[in-house]
């Protein structure tokens, strides 16, 4: 460091001697250049930035580090379940609960809309009638008019409702369809997740009128009831799940 300082002083002294031979010395000539001040070549403020053709927000090293971290996490999880060591029971239970717990899509969507406005739609939204808007104002809508033929105490999860043959089953509240398909014990089933983290289940359907991950509003049709050819009535299964437990729908909605 001392040698470089001596070299810079020598350069300044040499320039002073050169300037004394001129009639009008320039003040700028007496000042050290950038090279002399910083001990190297003049640098650019952009030096050290991303190379040409590389996105400024992309870091190759960070990307590789994330891949390695993910690989280690997956490997540790595999070892955790392969080796059934009693000491790892709590860790295995935590991983199982985390992986099986449903993500609260509807709650996140509601929060996003409150914070940033209506999300960008990938498909053009159809104009809705005033009847749909009016139905949305009600907190809960009756899925279908009918009477309860199997109460909540029978199975501890839901109720069976008898209604007219071919009747339409409607969403009791707006939300996101997280399941639309066949379940072994309920047949054709639709599950809607609401923004208050509750779910409404509609089972034993004859047809399904919604698709998975579709947004529905209160009163929108989700399907039709199952009916028999020799009867004039139909039935459907209805359940409400809140905080990982089923509650009696009669406590929320009044049927006949």
C-alpha positions as YAML, in Angstrom:
chain: A
units: angstrom
residues:
- id: 1
  name: UNK
  ca: [0.00, 0.00, 0.00]
- id: 2
  name: UNK
  ca: [2.91, 2.38, 0.86]
- id: 3
  name: UNK
  ca: [4.61, 1.71, -2.48]
- id: 4
  name: UNK
  ca: [1.45, 2.65, -4.38]
- id: 5
  name: UNK
  ca: [1.11, 5.90, -2.40]
- id: 6
  name: UNK
  ca: [4.75, 6.78, -3.19]
- id: 7
  name: UNK
  ca: [4.14, 6.08, -6.85]
- id: 8
  name: UNK
  ca: [1.10, 8.36, -6.90]
- id: 9
  name: UNK
  ca: [3.06, 11.17, -5.19]
- id: 10
  name: UNK
  ca: [5.84, 10.81, -7.76]
- id: 11
  name: UNK
  ca: [3.32, 11.10, -10.60]
- id: 12
  name: UNK
  ca: [1.83, 14.27, -9.08]
- id: 13
  name: UNK
  ca: [5.28, 15.81, -8.62]
- id: 14
  name: UNK
  ca: [6.20, 14.98, -12.20]
- id: 15
  name: UNK
  ca: [3.03, 16.64, -13.48]
- id: 16
  name: UNK
  ca: [3.79, 19.75, -11.39]
- id: 17
  name: UNK
  ca: [7.24, 20.01, -12.99]
- id: 18
  name: UNK
  ca: [5.70, 19.64, -16.43]
- id: 19
  name: UNK
  ca: [3.10, 22.31, -15.70]
- id: 20
  name: UNK
  ca: [5.75, 24.81, -14.55]
- id: 21
  name: UNK
  ca: [7.24, 24.82, -18.05]
- id: 22
  name: UNK
  ca: [3.98, 26.17, -19.50]
- id: 23
  name: UNK
  ca: [2.94, 29.82, -19.34]
- id: 24
  name: UNK
  ca: [-0.63, 29.16, -18.10]
- id: 25
  name: UNK
  ca: [-0.81, 26.08, -15.99]
- id: 26
  name: UNK
  ca: [-4.20, 24.43, -15.76]
- id: 27
  name: UNK
  ca: [-5.60, 23.69, -12.32]
- id: 28
  name: UNK
  ca: [-7.07, 20.48, -13.65]
- id: 29
  name: UNK
  ca: [-3.61, 19.23, -14.60]
- id: 30
  name: UNK
  ca: [-2.47, 19.43, -10.95]
- id: 31
  name: UNK
  ca: [-5.29, 17.18, -9.75]
- id: 32
  name: UNK
  ca: [-4.75, 13.42, -9.69]
- id: 33
  name: UNK
  ca: [-6.60, 11.43, -12.29]
- id: 34
  name: UNK
  ca: [-9.13, 8.74, -11.43]
- id: 35
  name: UNK
  ca: [-6.48, 6.15, -12.12]
- id: 36
  name: UNK
  ca: [-4.13, 7.81, -9.61]
- id: 37
  name: UNK
  ca: [-6.82, 8.33, -6.97]
- id: 38
  name: UNK
  ca: [-8.16, 4.77, -7.06]
- id: 39
  name: UNK
  ca: [-4.96, 2.99, -8.03]
- id: 40
  name: UNK
  ca: [-6.30, 1.34, -11.14]
- id: 41
  name: UNK
  ca: [-8.15, 1.85, -14.36]
- id: 42
  name: UNK
  ca: [-11.12, 4.19, -14.52]
- id: 43
  name: UNK
  ca: [-14.21, 2.18, -13.61]
- id: 44
  name: UNK
  ca: [-17.79, 2.27, -14.77]
- id: 45
  name: UNK
  ca: [-20.75, 2.53, -12.41]
- id: 46
  name: UNK
  ca: [-22.32, -0.44, -14.16]
- id: 47
  name: UNK
  ca: [-19.23, -2.60, -13.79]
- id: 48
  name: UNK
  ca: [-19.93, -5.87, -12.04]
- id: 49
  name: UNK
  ca: [-23.56, -5.94, -13.23]
- id: 50
  name: UNK
  ca: [-25.18, -8.83, -15.05]
- id: 51
  name: UNK
  ca: [-23.57, -9.95, -18.25]
- id: 52
  name: UNK
  ca: [-25.22, -9.34, -21.58]
- id: 53
  name: UNK
  ca: [-28.14, -11.71, -22.22]
- id: 54
  name: UNK
  ca: [-28.76, -12.38, -18.50]
- id: 55
  name: UNK
  ca: [-31.91, -11.14, -16.77]
- id: 56
  name: UNK
  ca: [-30.97, -8.66, -14.00]
- id: 57
  name: UNK
  ca: [-33.31, -10.39, -11.50]
- id: 58
  name: UNK
  ca: [-32.01, -13.88, -12.20]
- id: 59
  name: UNK
  ca: [-29.15, -15.26, -10.14]
- id: 60
  name: UNK
  ca: [-27.73, -18.55, -11.34]
- id: 61
  name: UNK
  ca: [-26.00, -19.24, -8.04]
- id: 62
  name: UNK
  ca: [-29.17, -18.59, -6.02]
- id: 63
  name: UNK
  ca: [-31.23, -20.74, -8.38]
- id: 64
  name: UNK
  ca: [-28.82, -23.68, -7.99]
- id: 65
  name: UNK
  ca: [-28.81, -23.17, -4.21]
- id: 66
  name: UNK
  ca: [-32.62, -23.37, -4.11]
- id: 67
  name: UNK
  ca: [-32.59, -26.58, -6.15]
- id: 68
  name: UNK
  ca: [-30.04, -28.13, -3.81]
- id: 69
  name: UNK
  ca: [-32.03, -27.05, -0.76]
- id: 70
  name: UNK
  ca: [-35.24, -28.53, -2.19]
- id: 71
  name: UNK
  ca: [-33.46, -31.79, -3.02]
- id: 72
  name: UNK
  ca: [-32.10, -32.05, 0.52]
- id: 73
  name: UNK
  ca: [-35.58, -31.39, 1.97]
- id: 74
  name: UNK
  ca: [-37.17, -34.10, -0.21]
- id: 75
  name: UNK
  ca: [-34.38, -36.55, 0.67]
- id: 76
  name: UNK
  ca: [-34.75, -35.89, 4.40]
- id: 77
  name: UNK
  ca: [-38.54, -36.38, 4.17]
- id: 78
  name: UNK
  ca: [-38.05, -39.70, 2.33]
- id: 79
  name: UNK
  ca: [-35.58, -40.91, 4.97]
- id: 80
  name: UNK
  ca: [-37.98, -39.81, 7.70]
- id: 81
  name: UNK
  ca: [-40.74, -42.09, 6.38]
- id: 82
  name: UNK
  ca: [-38.48, -44.96, 5.31]
- id: 83
  name: UNK
  ca: [-36.93, -45.36, 8.76]
- id: 84
  name: UNK
  ca: [-39.77, -45.88, 11.20]
- id: 85
  name: UNK
  ca: [-37.80, -44.70, 14.23]
- id: 86
  name: UNK
  ca: [-40.10, -43.95, 17.21]
- id: 87
  name: UNK
  ca: [-38.21, -40.73, 17.93]
- id: 88
  name: UNK
  ca: [-39.37, -39.28, 14.60]
- id: 89
  name: UNK
  ca: [-43.09, -39.90, 15.17]
- id: 90
  name: UNK
  ca: [-43.87, -36.24, 15.90]
- id: 91
  name: UNK
  ca: [-41.96, -35.08, 12.82]
- id: 92
  name: UNK
  ca: [-43.77, -37.59, 10.59]
- id: 93
  name: UNK
  ca: [-47.14, -36.55, 12.04]
- id: 94
  name: UNK
  ca: [-46.37, -32.87, 11.35]
- id: 95
  name: UNK
  ca: [-45.37, -33.58, 7.74]
- id: 96
  name: UNK
  ca: [-48.52, -35.66, 7.16]
- id: 97
  name: UNK
  ca: [-50.79, -32.94, 8.54]
- id: 98
  name: UNK
  ca: [-49.05, -30.26, 6.48]
- id: 99
  name: UNK
  ca: [-49.26, -32.22, 3.23]
- id: 100
  name: UNK
  ca: [-52.87, -33.35, 3.66]
- id: 101
  name: UNK
  ca: [-54.35, -30.06, 4.88]
- id: 102
  name: UNK
  ca: [-56.22, -28.30, 2.14]
- id: 103
  name: UNK
  ca: [-54.91, -24.94, 1.01]
- id: 104
  name: UNK
  ca: [-57.36, -22.13, 1.69]
- id: 105
  name: UNK
  ca: [-57.80, -20.96, -1.91]
- id: 106
  name: UNK
  ca: [-61.02, -19.10, -1.24]
- id: 107
  name: UNK
  ca: [-59.62, -17.24, 1.78]
- id: 108
  name: UNK
  ca: [-56.50, -16.18, -0.13]
- id: 109
  name: UNK
  ca: [-58.58, -15.05, -3.11]
- id: 110
  name: UNK
  ca: [-60.81, -12.97, -0.83]
- id: 111
  name: UNK
  ca: [-57.77, -11.39, 0.87]
- id: 112
  name: UNK
  ca: [-56.21, -10.59, -2.51]
- id: 113
  name: UNK
  ca: [-59.39, -8.92, -3.72]
- id: 114
  name: UNK
  ca: [-59.61, -6.83, -0.53]
- id: 115
  name: UNK
  ca: [-55.98, -5.72, -0.81]
- id: 116
  name: UNK
  ca: [-55.49, -5.27, -4.56]
- id: 117
  name: UNK
  ca: [-58.95, -5.33, -6.12]
- id: 118
  name: UNK
  ca: [-60.54, -7.94, -8.32]
- id: 119
  name: UNK
  ca: [-58.04, -10.49, -9.66]
- id: 120
  name: UNK
  ca: [-57.23, -10.51, -13.36]
- id: 121
  name: UNK
  ca: [-59.56, -12.92, -15.14]
- id: 122
  name: UNK
  ca: [-58.02, -15.30, -17.65]
- id: 123
  name: UNK
  ca: [-61.36, -15.69, -19.42]
- id: 124
  name: UNK
  ca: [-63.95, -13.00, -20.12]
- id: 125
  name: UNK
  ca: [-66.50, -12.88, -17.36]
- id: 126
  name: UNK
  ca: [-70.11, -13.34, -18.34]
- id: 127
  name: UNK
  ca: [-72.59, -10.67, -17.39]
- id: 128
  name: UNK
  ca: [-74.57, -11.78, -14.38]
- id: 129
  name: UNK
  ca: [-78.25, -11.21, -13.90]
- id: 130
  name: UNK
  ca: [-79.69, -9.15, -11.08]
- id: 131
  name: UNK
  ca: [-81.13, -12.35, -9.59]
- id: 132
  name: UNK
  ca: [-77.63, -13.78, -9.03]
- id: 133
  name: UNK
  ca: [-76.46, -10.53, -7.42]
- id: 134
  name: UNK
  ca: [-79.48, -10.53, -5.14]
- id: 135
  name: UNK
  ca: [-78.84, -14.13, -4.11]
- id: 136
  name: UNK
  ca: [-75.24, -13.24, -3.24]
- id: 137
  name: UNK
  ca: [-76.40, -10.64, -0.76]
- id: 138
  name: UNK
  ca: [-77.99, -13.36, 1.38]
- id: 139
  name: UNK
  ca: [-75.49, -14.99, 3.75]
- id: 140
  name: UNK
  ca: [-76.72, -18.52, 3.10]
- id: 141
  name: UNK
  ca: [-78.98, -19.87, 0.38]
- id: 142
  name: UNK
  ca: [-81.05, -23.04, 0.67]
- id: 143
  name: UNK
  ca: [-79.42, -25.68, -1.59]
- id: 144
  name: UNK
  ca: [-82.81, -27.13, -2.49]
- id: 145
  name: UNK
  ca: [-86.25, -27.03, -1.01]
- id: 146
  name: UNK
  ca: [-87.05, -30.31, 0.75]
- id: 147
  name: UNK
  ca: [-87.26, -32.22, 4.01]
- id: 148
  name: UNK
  ca: [-84.57, -34.00, 5.98]
- id: 149
  name: UNK
  ca: [-84.96, -37.78, 5.81]
- id: 150
  name: UNK
  ca: [-81.66, -38.66, 7.52]
- id: 151
  name: UNK
  ca: [-80.40, -36.36, 10.27]
- id: 152
  name: UNK
  ca: [-76.89, -35.43, 11.35]
- id: 153
  name: UNK
  ca: [-76.87, -37.90, 14.24]
- id: 154
  name: UNK
  ca: [-77.14, -40.82, 11.82]
- id: 155
  name: UNK
  ca: [-73.60, -40.46, 10.49]
- id: 156
  name: UNK
  ca: [-72.06, -37.47, 12.27]
- id: 157
  name: UNK
  ca: [-71.15, -35.74, 9.02]
- id: 158
  name: UNK
  ca: [-74.15, -34.62, 6.99]
- id: 159
  name: UNK
  ca: [-77.83, -35.02, 6.24]
- id: 160
  name: UNK
  ca: [-79.92, -36.53, 3.45]
- id: 161
  name: UNK
  ca: [-82.52, -34.20, 1.98]
- id: 162
  name: UNK
  ca: [-85.57, -35.37, 0.00]
- id: 163
  name: UNK
  ca: [-86.76, -33.00, -2.70]
- id: 164
  name: UNK
  ca: [-88.58, -33.03, -6.01]
- id: 165
  name: UNK
  ca: [-87.44, -35.33, -8.79]
- id: 166
  name: UNK
  ca: [-84.77, -33.71, -10.99]
- id: 167
  name: UNK
  ca: [-84.46, -30.70, -8.68]
- id: 168
  name: UNK
  ca: [-81.42, -28.45, -8.96]
- id: 169
  name: UNK
  ca: [-79.02, -28.26, -6.04]
- id: 170
  name: UNK
  ca: [-77.56, -24.78, -5.50]
- id: 171
  name: UNK
  ca: [-74.50, -23.47, -3.66]
- id: 172
  name: UNK
  ca: [-75.40, -22.27, -0.18]
- id: 173
  name: UNK
  ca: [-72.63, -19.63, -0.34]
- id: 174
  name: UNK
  ca: [-70.09, -18.32, -2.81]
- id: 175
  name: UNK
  ca: [-66.63, -19.85, -2.97]
- id: 176
  name: UNK
  ca: [-64.20, -22.03, -4.91]
- id: 177
  name: UNK
  ca: [-64.97, -25.56, -6.12]
- id: 178
  name: UNK
  ca: [-62.16, -27.70, -4.72]
- id: 179
  name: UNK
  ca: [-63.67, -31.05, -5.75]
- id: 180
  name: UNK
  ca: [-66.11, -32.09, -8.45]
- id: 181
  name: UNK
  ca: [-66.25, -35.81, -9.12]
- id: 182
  name: UNK
  ca: [-67.09, -39.19, -7.66]
- id: 183
  name: UNK
  ca: [-66.46, -40.28, -4.08]
- id: 184
  name: UNK
  ca: [-66.76, -43.89, -3.02]
- id: 185
  name: UNK
  ca: [-69.23, -43.26, -0.21]
- id: 186
  name: UNK
  ca: [-71.11, -40.25, -1.63]
- id: 187
  name: UNK
  ca: [-71.27, -40.82, -5.38]
- id: 188
  name: UNK
  ca: [-71.21, -37.70, -7.55]
- id: 189
  name: UNK
  ca: [-70.01, -34.97, -5.16]
- id: 190
  name: UNK
  ca: [-69.18, -31.26, -5.22]
- id: 191
  name: UNK
  ca: [-67.14, -29.57, -2.47]
- id: 192
  name: UNK
  ca: [-67.05, -25.77, -2.26]
- id: 193
  name: UNK
  ca: [-64.52, -23.92, -0.12]
- id: 194
  name: UNK
  ca: [-65.74, -20.56, 1.24]
- id: 195
  name: UNK
  ca: [-63.72, -17.51, 2.23]
- id: 196
  name: UNK
  ca: [-64.43, -18.08, 5.94]
- id: 197
  name: UNK
  ca: [-62.48, -21.39, 5.62]
- id: 198
  name: UNK
  ca: [-65.64, -23.48, 5.84]
- id: 199
  name: UNK
  ca: [-66.74, -26.03, 3.21]
- id: 200
  name: UNK
  ca: [-70.10, -27.15, 1.92]
- id: 201
  name: UNK
  ca: [-70.51, -30.68, 0.51]
- id: 202
  name: UNK
  ca: [-73.18, -31.75, -1.99]
- id: 203
  name: UNK
  ca: [-73.28, -35.50, -2.59]
- id: 204
  name: UNK
  ca: [-75.45, -38.23, -4.08]
- id: 205
  name: UNK
  ca: [-75.96, -36.07, -7.16]
- id: 206
  name: UNK
  ca: [-77.25, -37.27, -10.49]
- id: 207
  name: UNK
  ca: [-75.30, -34.70, -12.51]
- id: 208
  name: UNK
  ca: [-72.58, -32.14, -11.72]
- id: 209
  name: UNK
  ca: [-72.94, -28.66, -13.21]
- id: 210
  name: UNK
  ca: [-69.61, -27.13, -12.10]
- id: 211
  name: UNK
  ca: [-65.94, -27.86, -12.71]
- id: 212
  name: UNK
  ca: [-63.08, -28.08, -10.25]
- id: 213
  name: UNK
  ca: [-61.47, -24.72, -9.30]
- id: 214
  name: UNK
  ca: [-64.43, -22.78, -10.67]
- id: 215
  name: UNK
  ca: [-65.67, -19.75, -8.75]
- id: 216
  name: UNK
  ca: [-69.35, -19.93, -7.79]
- id: 217
  name: UNK
  ca: [-71.72, -17.57, -6.09]
- id: 218
  name: UNK
  ca: [-74.48, -18.15, -3.62]
- id: 219
  name: UNK
  ca: [-77.41, -19.75, -5.44]
- id: 220
  name: UNK
  ca: [-75.42, -20.98, -8.45]
- id: 221
  name: UNK
  ca: [-76.43, -24.51, -9.55]
- id: 222
  name: UNK
  ca: [-73.89, -27.21, -8.67]
- id: 223
  name: UNK
  ca: [-75.85, -30.29, -9.83]
- id: 224
  name: UNK
  ca: [-79.14, -32.16, -9.82]
- id: 225
  name: UNK
  ca: [-80.49, -34.63, -7.27]
- id: 226
  name: UNK
  ca: [-80.39, -38.39, -7.70]
- id: 227
  name: UNK
  ca: [-83.78, -39.87, -8.47]
- id: 228
  name: UNK
  ca: [-85.34, -43.23, -9.20]
- id: 229
  name: UNK
  ca: [-87.51, -43.99, -12.21]
- id: 230
  name: UNK
  ca: [-90.41, -45.29, -10.13]
- id: 231
  name: UNK
  ca: [-90.49, -42.41, -7.63]
- id: 232
  name: UNK
  ca: [-91.56, -38.79, -7.79]
- id: 233
  name: UNK
  ca: [-88.86, -37.56, -5.42]
- id: 234
  name: UNK
  ca: [-85.12, -37.24, -5.36]
- id: 235
  name: UNK
  ca: [-82.43, -37.09, -2.66]
- id: 236
  name: UNK
  ca: [-79.08, -35.44, -2.13]
- id: 237
  name: UNK
  ca: [-76.46, -35.39, 0.61]
- id: 238
  name: UNK
  ca: [-75.56, -32.09, 2.25]
- id: 239
  name: UNK
  ca: [-72.82, -31.35, 4.80]
- id: 240
  name: UNK
  ca: [-70.95, -28.37, 6.24]
- id: 241
  name: UNK
  ca: [-67.35, -28.66, 7.40]
- id: 242
  name: UNK
  ca: [-65.70, -25.99, 9.52]
- id: 243
  name: UNK
  ca: [-62.24, -26.06, 11.14]
- id: 244
  name: UNK
  ca: [-61.62, -29.71, 10.16]
- id: 245
  name: UNK
  ca: [-64.90, -30.88, 11.73]
- id: 246
  name: UNK
  ca: [-68.42, -31.38, 10.38]
- id: 247
  name: UNK
  ca: [-71.30, -29.44, 11.94]
- id: 248
  name: UNK
  ca: [-75.04, -30.04, 11.78]
- id: 249
  name: UNK
  ca: [-76.38, -28.15, 8.73]
- id: 250
  name: UNK
  ca: [-79.68, -27.64, 10.56]
- id: 251
  name: UNK
  ca: [-77.86, -25.18, 12.82]
- id: 252
  name: UNK
  ca: [-77.10, -23.00, 9.78]
- id: 253
  name: UNK
  ca: [-79.95, -23.54, 7.32]
- id: 254
  name: UNK
  ca: [-83.59, -24.31, 8.00]
- id: 255
  name: UNK
  ca: [-85.18, -27.14, 6.00]
- id: 256
  name: UNK
  ca: [-88.79, -28.32, 6.11]
...
